[in-house]
C-alpha cells in the first residue's frame, strides 16, 4: 500500500451543554476497522461551560481513508453533566399575558378622526389622571373632530392640546372624571434590551382592544421625521424600538409594553415590502424616554422647543471617506456645514472646505466624537442626546478632532429656527 504523507488537521469544536470525553486509538484499530485501513492517531478533548477551561481541540494525522462501517467507534462518550434547561411553564406564562392585558387594556383607547376626506382610525393611551391621551401626530394631525373610545365602550370627544410633527407625537385632552381614567405606568426605554418580551395593544383595522406579542428586536433605531426641519440625508430625530410584535394600520399611537405592563414605546410605523406594502414583521415604536420629554412639553407649553447646534453632517463616515478626509477615526460627527452666526459658528467650530477625491466630501472639518463626555458615533446619537437632555440656552461641551489635535469647545445652544412644516 502506498503511504501518504501525514496531514495535520486542527479544528475547534463548539458545543452547548455537552462534554466530549477523550477518544484515542494508538496502533489498535476500532472494531470493524482493520489495521491496514487506519494508520492514525486521533485525540479529542473538550471542556464546555467550565470557567477557564480551553475550547475543545481536535488533532488528527490520517494516512489512509476509513472504510464506512455500521459499527460506531468505541470510547466516545456524550455527557450532559446533568445540565438541562428548566422546564417552561406555558400555563403560567399564559396567565402572565392574560394579566398584562387585563391590567393595561383599560388604559388603551381607540381614536377616530373625522374630516372632509373621511375618517382615520388609530390608538392612544391614557397618560395621566388629568385626562391627557398620547398618540401619534399622523393619527390626528390638526383635525378638530376627534372621538375617543375607552375599553368600556364609553365614547367622548377630545381636543388637541399639542402636536409635534418632528417626533410624530400628539397629546389630546378628554374631560371625564379622573376616577374613570387608568393611566398606564411608564417604563425606562434606556433599560430595554434586545430579546425582552414586548406586547402591543391597540385597534388594528378598527378591531378594538387587540393585543399582539413578540420580542424587542433592536433598540436605538432611527426613523425619518415627518418634518424636513431635521433632515440630514436620512437623518431624523425619532428614536425607536424595533419589535416583531405585529403592528398594523390602526395600531398607531398605542402602547408597546414590557411584561411589567409598563409603556416602553409608542407604536408608530412598520417596514413594508413590495408594491402592496406587505407587512414583513418589522415594527417600530417611539422610545418612551423620548416621549416623556416631548409629551410633557406639549402638555405644559403646547409645543416642544428643540435645541439648536447649527451644523450639518453626513449620517456616518465610511472608511473610504475617512481615508479621503485624513481622519484617524470614522466614528463621530463630521461637520460638513456650519450655519452662519449659529451656536457652533460662534463657538468656533468649522466645516470642511478642501476638495478630496471623494465626490461631495471636503476635508478640513471638525469631527465631534463626544458631547459632555458621552461618546457619539454618528449624527443621530448627537441629535438624540440634545433632544432628550438639553434645552435652548444650555451649554454643552463638544470634544472635537481637528487634524491631529483634540480640542474642546463649549457651545451655548440656541432655539431651532422655525421652519414651515412639510409632509414627507
Secondary structure, DSSP 8 states (H G I E B T S, - for coil): ------EEEEEEE--SS-EE-----SS---TT--TTT----EEEE---S-TT---EEEEEEESS-----SS--SS--EE-TT-------HHHHHHHHHHHHHHHGGGEEEEEEEETTEEEEEEEEE-STT-EEEE-HHHHTT-SEEEEE-TTS-EEEEEEEEEETTTTEEEEE--S-GGG-----B--GGG--TT-EEEEEE-GGG-TTEEEEEEEEEEEEEE--SSSTT-STT--SEEEEEE-S---TT-TT-EEE-TTS-EEEEEEEEEEETTTTEEEEEEEEEEHHHHHHHHHHHHHHSS---EE--EEE-S---HHHHHHHT-S-S-SEEEEEE-TTSHHHHHT-----EE-SSTT-EES--EEEEETTEE--SHHHHHHHHHHH--TT-EEEEEEEETTEEEEEEEE-EE---------
